[in-house]
Amino acid sequence: MKYMNASKVLPEKLIVEIQKYIQGETLYIPKQETEYRKWGTSSGGRRLLDLRNTDIRNSFISGNSIQQLAEEYYLSPETIKKIVYSHKK
């Protein structure tokens, strides 16, 4: 998050109005909801986790135990259970 001086980007009337509520402090203005992206969509992290989870489900269906999968993927047995028993496919 970068810092920006309000007097350089906002009209004077708006600054005066904002100063009625807050002065001399940092104010975070969130993006509009339409601008949000889901976690990992930019970096590809979400896609990698989805692929890993699909592999885990397929291995479980093929007969690997929860404990085997936990050791192979370095995850807790509880996390493996959440992955294999979830309804995402």
C-alpha positions as CSV (number, residue, x, y, z in Angstrom):
1,M,0.0,0.0,0.0
2,K,1.5,3.3,-1.0
3,Y,1.1,6.6,0.7
4,M,-0.4,9.5,-1.3
5,N,-0.9,13.1,-0.3
6,A,-4.6,13.9,-0.4
7,S,-4.0,17.5,-1.5
8,K,-2.4,16.2,-4.7
9,V,-5.3,14.0,-5.8
10,L,-8.5,15.2,-4.1
11,P,-10.4,18.4,-4.6
12,E,-10.1,21.0,-1.9
13,K,-13.9,20.8,-1.0
14,L,-13.6,17.1,-0.4
15,I,-10.5,17.5,1.8
16,V,-12.3,20.1,3.9
17,E,-15.2,17.6,4.3
18,I,-12.9,14.7,5.3
19,Q,-11.1,17.0,7.8
20,K,-14.4,17.2,9.7
21,Y,-13.9,13.5,10.6
22,I,-10.1,13.0,10.6
23,Q,-7.0,15.2,10.4
24,G,-3.3,14.5,10.2
25,E,-3.6,10.7,10.2
26,T,-3.3,8.0,7.6
27,L,-6.6,7.0,6.1
28,Y,-7.1,3.8,4.2
29,I,-9.6,4.0,1.3
30,P,-10.5,0.5,0.1
31,K,-10.9,-0.5,-3.5
32,Q,-14.4,-0.9,-4.9
33,E,-15.6,-4.5,-4.6
34,T,-15.6,-4.9,-8.4
35,E,-11.8,-4.3,-8.3
36,Y,-11.0,-7.1,-5.8
37,R,-9.5,-10.3,-7.1
38,K,-9.6,-13.6,-5.3
39,W,-6.5,-14.7,-3.4
40,G,-3.8,-16.1,-5.6
41,T,-5.3,-15.2,-9.0
42,S,-2.5,-12.8,-9.9
43,S,0.4,-15.0,-8.7
44,G,-1.1,-18.3,-9.8
45,G,-1.0,-19.6,-6.2
46,R,-4.7,-20.5,-6.2
47,R,-4.3,-22.6,-9.4
48,L,-1.3,-24.5,-7.9
49,L,-3.3,-25.3,-4.7
50,D,-6.3,-26.4,-6.7
51,L,-4.0,-28.7,-8.7
52,R,-2.4,-30.1,-5.5
53,N,-5.8,-30.7,-4.0
54,T,-7.0,-32.5,-7.0
55,D,-4.0,-34.7,-6.9
56,I,-4.6,-35.4,-3.2
57,R,-8.3,-36.3,-3.9
58,N,-7.3,-38.6,-6.8
59,S,-4.6,-40.3,-4.6
60,F,-7.1,-40.9,-1.8
61,I,-9.6,-42.4,-4.3
62,S,-6.9,-44.6,-5.6
63,G,-6.4,-46.1,-2.1
64,N,-3.8,-43.9,-0.3
65,S,-4.5,-43.4,3.3
66,I,-5.0,-40.0,5.0
67,Q,-1.7,-40.5,6.9
68,Q,0.2,-41.4,3.8
69,L,-1.1,-38.3,2.0
70,A,-0.3,-36.1,5.1
71,E,3.3,-37.3,5.0
72,E,3.7,-37.1,1.2
73,Y,2.3,-33.5,1.0
74,Y,3.7,-32.3,4.4
75,L,0.2,-31.4,5.7
76,S,-1.7,-32.4,8.8
77,P,-4.1,-35.3,8.6
78,E,-6.9,-32.9,9.5
79,T,-6.0,-30.7,6.4
80,I,-6.0,-33.8,4.2
81,K,-9.4,-34.8,5.5
82,K,-10.7,-31.3,4.7
83,I,-9.4,-31.6,1.2
84,V,-10.6,-35.2,0.4
85,Y,-14.0,-34.8,2.1
86,S,-14.8,-31.4,0.6
87,H,-17.3,-31.2,-2.2
88,K,-15.0,-29.2,-4.6
89,K,-14.1,-31.1,-7.6
